[in-house]
């Protein structure tokens, strides 16, 4: 499933959509950035409540297909611009991390 298809099915709000045709191959949920760097897999959709610029760096290092900010979290100032610069797909959702994980699991 592509990132764009996932965003539509999960009803995500787009913050930065740089590679809409990127394949989503799995999912990862976590907020401890060092933990995510070591465990998220390339192609994962990363669900988090972290909102600072470090999420862009972690997403790039882990090569995640997309980052979804759960629970209505909005990115800090400068995150959108950095995500665009680094080619990171970034979305937000009012849904809880739990609900997003359940829905993502059902889609994959």
Beta strands, then each sheet from edge to edge (+ up, - down):
strand 1: 13-16
strand 2: 26-29
strand 3: 44-48
strand 4: 66-69
strand 5: 90-92
sheet 1: 1+ 5- 4- 3- 2-
end
